[in-house]
């Protein structure tokens, strides 16, 4: 366990990583029959592969949210009026 407090965007990054991994496993599962000479999977399996991109976008949104929060905190620390 980490003693760090969770920051804004951490949950998005973790969720995006899980979605990305599901898409990566689906991609491996859909490509494997092509190399093994088996029948290709149904089109629905190829749509699940799109989760790799979706997970990447979700993680990117989490990183951008974290950056925005850090900038806000830095501005607050530099502002003598607050």
VENHU-V272741 format. One line per field, one symbol per residue. phi: phi as a letter, one per 40 degrees, with the letter a starting at -180 (. if undefined). burial: 1 if it has 16 or more other ideal C-beta (glycine too) atoms within 10 Angstrom, else 0. Layout:
phi->???
burial->???
This chain:
phi->.cccccbcgccccccccccccccccccccccdccccgcccccddcccccccccccccccccccccccccccccccccccccc
burial->0000000010011001001101100110010000000000100000011011001001100100110000000000000000
